[in-house]
Amino acid sequence: MKLKKGVYSLESYLPSELEIANRVYSPSYVSLEYALMFYSIIPDTVYTVTSVTTKSTREFIINNVSYTYSKIKKNAFTGYLRKPMEGDIVLIAEAEKAFVDYLYFVDLGQKTVYDRINVSKLSKNKLIECAKLFKRKSLTKLVNKIYGQSRRSKTIIY
């Protein structure tokens, strides 16, 4: 079965959505909203499999599933795990890195902040470490602000 030009799978074995996400456009790892949902940082269901890449931003529709890839800086392309899932090994951002990747696009004005974010399981030190990879002071400030507000209340004011 053709997933995209040059990328195929056996009809008898269709890889998981996350494995498809890793294979269709690489280098990439699952991050942003999909990873935030996976780690229960946002309560919403996300229907697009979101990833980051060092290549151009792209979108693919495969088997009626949307796969989006957002470009980040090469020096920020780290902080992901090789996680066994559904019999596959999937590249997915660590929780803190997924949150910072997401806030990077908020800082650029390309995404908006979810009003219900649960940062209770996230390490503030690790968040700041991840934010520094992007070399944007405004991102580090945003991480501190959103983390602080989310720890104090259930509503985020951005």
ZIPECOR-V70644 format. One record per helix or strand. SS is the DSSP state (2 for helix, 1 for strand). FROM is the first residue (numbers start at 1). TO is the last residue. If there is no record, write none. Layout:
# ZIPECOR-V70644
ss={SS & SS}
from={FROM & FROM}
to={TO & TO}
This chain:
# ZIPECOR-V70644
ss={1 & 1 & 2 & 1 & 2 & 1 & 1 & 1 & 1 & 2 & 1 & 1 & 2 & 1 & 2 & 2}
from={2 & 7 & 17 & 28 & 32 & 42 & 48 & 58 & 65 & 74 & 80 & 88 & 95 & 117 & 124 & 137}
to={4 & 8 & 24 & 30 & 38 & 42 & 53 & 62 & 71 & 76 & 85 & 93 & 107 & 117 & 132 & 152}
